[in-house]
Amino acid sequence: MSAVLLRKQLTRDDSYLWPRLNPSSQFSLKSILLSCIQSEDFKSISKKLCDTVSELAFGILPDSGWPEWLPFMFQCVSSDSLKLQESAFLIFAQLSHSTGDTLVPHIKHLHGVFLRCLTSASSSTDVKIASFNAVISFIQCLSNSADRDRFQDLLRPITRTLMESLNNGQEAPRKRYFNC
């Protein structure tokens, strides 16, 4: 609940708190949020933290207000921790539409990350679904057809992930992307 309240105070409430914080407090808060993502063990709280990080990043990334964010994200998706991988993909999925341009210079690395996750036998279903959501969101934000074409080889693993999730009774990807 505190992550939800913090998100509302930092990002969209009438009393938008973020710009009123001094730079030291802003830096500390960003660091604490990233640290909490790494240490939180409860999945529901972790998802709320991801929502908070996503919304804060949405507001400050365009102004280069969080230089630590992208290295942290790449560290998480490259981690051996399935929890950190899933968290990073959840954040990427939420932010792709608004920060896709920021990520385009890293398209080759992102492609490799998505491919590795979607094809790895050691990735959990939750991580694969989070990666599925992130890659679909990212591809949708790409305005250059050549950039989108780079991801054609992911079609088979994306389809496999979707089929596995449906076979396991997980309806969220179908509902989100196929409106049925």
C-alpha positions as CSV (number, residue, x, y, z in Angstrom):
1,M,0.0,0.0,0.0
2,S,2.8,2.4,0.8
3,A,4.3,2.0,-2.7
4,V,0.9,2.9,-4.2
5,L,0.6,6.0,-2.0
6,L,4.2,7.0,-2.8
7,R,3.5,6.6,-6.5
8,K,0.5,8.9,-6.2
9,Q,2.3,11.5,-4.3
10,L,5.3,11.5,-6.6
11,T,3.7,11.4,-9.9
12,R,0.1,12.5,-10.4
13,D,-1.6,13.8,-7.4
14,D,-2.5,17.4,-7.2
15,S,0.3,17.9,-4.7
16,Y,2.9,16.5,-7.1
17,L,5.8,16.1,-4.7
18,W,8.7,15.2,-7.0
19,P,9.7,18.7,-8.2
20,R,9.5,20.1,-4.7
21,L,12.1,17.7,-3.4
22,N,15.7,18.9,-3.3
23,P,18.2,17.0,-5.7
24,S,19.7,15.1,-2.8
25,S,16.3,13.8,-1.7
26,Q,15.4,12.9,-5.3
27,F,18.6,11.0,-5.7
28,S,18.1,9.2,-2.4
29,L,14.5,8.3,-3.2
30,K,15.5,6.9,-6.7
31,S,18.2,4.8,-5.1
32,I,15.9,3.5,-2.4
33,L,13.3,2.5,-5.0
34,L,15.8,0.6,-7.0
35,S,17.2,-1.0,-3.9
36,C,13.7,-2.1,-2.8
37,I,13.1,-3.7,-6.2
38,Q,16.2,-5.8,-5.6
39,S,15.3,-6.8,-2.0
40,E,11.5,-7.2,-2.0
41,D,10.4,-10.8,-1.8
42,F,6.6,-10.4,-2.0
43,K,5.5,-10.5,-5.6
44,S,2.5,-8.2,-5.1
45,I,4.6,-5.6,-3.4
46,S,7.4,-6.0,-6.0
47,K,4.8,-5.3,-8.8
48,K,3.6,-2.1,-7.0
49,L,7.3,-1.0,-6.7
50,C,7.7,-1.6,-10.4
51,D,4.6,0.5,-11.1
52,T,6.1,3.3,-8.9
53,V,9.4,3.1,-10.6
54,S,7.7,3.1,-14.0
55,E,5.6,6.2,-13.3
56,L,8.5,8.1,-11.8
57,A,10.7,7.2,-14.7
58,F,8.0,8.3,-17.1
59,G,8.1,11.7,-15.6
60,I,11.8,12.2,-15.3
61,L,13.6,10.2,-18.0
62,P,12.8,12.6,-20.8
63,D,14.8,15.3,-18.9
64,S,17.7,12.8,-18.3
65,G,16.6,12.8,-14.7
66,W,17.6,9.3,-13.9
67,P,20.9,8.3,-15.4
68,E,21.1,5.2,-13.1
69,W,17.8,3.8,-14.4
70,L,19.0,2.2,-17.6
71,P,22.1,0.5,-16.2
72,F,20.0,-0.8,-13.4
73,M,17.5,-2.2,-15.8
74,F,20.2,-3.9,-17.9
75,Q,21.8,-5.3,-14.7
76,C,18.4,-6.8,-13.7
77,V,17.6,-8.4,-17.1
78,S,21.1,-9.9,-17.1
79,S,20.9,-11.1,-13.5
80,D,20.5,-14.8,-12.5
81,S,17.6,-13.7,-10.4
82,L,14.3,-14.5,-12.0
83,K,12.6,-12.0,-9.7
84,L,14.9,-9.2,-10.9
85,Q,14.4,-10.2,-14.6
86,E,10.7,-10.2,-14.2
87,S,10.7,-6.8,-12.5
88,A,12.8,-5.2,-15.2
89,F,10.6,-6.6,-17.9
90,L,7.5,-5.3,-16.1
91,I,9.0,-1.9,-16.0
92,F,10.2,-2.0,-19.6
93,A,6.7,-3.1,-20.7
94,Q,5.1,-0.1,-18.9
95,L,7.6,2.4,-20.2
96,S,8.2,1.3,-23.8
97,H,5.5,3.5,-25.2
98,S,6.8,6.6,-23.5
99,T,10.5,6.0,-23.5
100,G,11.0,3.9,-26.6
101,D,13.2,6.5,-28.2
102,T,15.5,6.4,-25.2
103,L,15.9,2.7,-25.7
104,V,16.5,2.6,-29.5
105,P,20.2,3.1,-29.2
106,H,20.3,-0.1,-27.2
107,I,18.1,-2.1,-29.6
108,K,20.8,-4.7,-30.4
109,H,21.3,-5.4,-26.7
110,L,17.6,-5.5,-26.0
111,H,17.1,-7.9,-28.8
112,G,19.6,-10.2,-27.3
113,V,18.1,-9.9,-23.9
114,F,14.6,-10.7,-25.2
115,L,15.8,-13.6,-27.3
116,R,17.8,-15.1,-24.4
117,C,14.8,-14.8,-22.1
118,L,12.2,-16.1,-24.4
119,T,14.3,-19.1,-25.5
120,S,15.9,-20.0,-22.2
121,A,14.8,-23.2,-20.5
122,S,15.8,-21.7,-17.2
123,S,13.4,-18.7,-17.5
124,S,10.2,-19.1,-15.5
125,T,6.8,-18.7,-17.2
126,D,6.3,-15.4,-15.3
127,V,9.6,-14.1,-16.6
128,K,8.8,-15.2,-20.2
129,I,5.4,-13.5,-20.0
130,A,6.9,-10.3,-18.7
131,S,9.5,-10.5,-21.4
132,F,6.7,-11.2,-24.0
133,N,4.9,-8.1,-22.8
134,A,8.0,-6.0,-22.8
135,V,9.1,-7.0,-26.3
136,I,5.6,-6.5,-27.8
137,S,5.4,-3.0,-26.2
138,F,8.8,-2.1,-27.4
139,I,8.2,-3.3,-31.0
140,Q,5.0,-1.3,-31.0
141,C,6.8,1.9,-30.1
142,L,9.4,1.6,-32.9
143,S,8.7,4.0,-35.7
144,N,11.4,2.8,-38.0
145,S,10.4,-0.4,-39.9
146,A,14.0,-1.5,-40.1
147,D,14.2,-1.4,-36.3
148,R,11.0,-3.5,-36.1
149,D,12.3,-5.9,-38.6
150,R,15.2,-6.7,-36.3
151,F,12.8,-8.5,-34.1
152,Q,11.3,-10.9,-36.7
153,D,13.4,-13.8,-35.4
154,L,11.6,-13.4,-32.1
155,L,8.2,-14.3,-33.6
156,R,8.6,-18.0,-33.0
157,P,9.6,-17.6,-29.3
158,I,6.9,-15.0,-28.8
159,T,4.3,-17.3,-30.2
160,R,5.7,-20.2,-28.2
161,T,5.5,-18.1,-25.0
162,L,1.9,-17.1,-25.8
163,M,0.9,-20.7,-26.5
164,E,2.6,-21.9,-23.3
165,S,0.8,-19.3,-21.2
166,L,-2.5,-20.1,-22.7
167,N,-2.0,-23.9,-22.2
168,N,-1.1,-23.1,-18.6
169,G,-4.4,-21.2,-18.2
170,Q,-2.8,-17.7,-18.1
171,E,-5.2,-15.5,-19.9
172,A,-3.6,-12.1,-19.4
173,P,-1.5,-12.0,-22.6
174,R,-4.5,-13.1,-24.8
175,K,-6.8,-10.5,-23.2
176,R,-4.2,-7.7,-23.5
177,Y,-3.1,-8.3,-27.1
178,F,-6.0,-10.0,-28.8
179,N,-9.0,-8.2,-27.2
180,C,-10.9,-11.5,-26.8
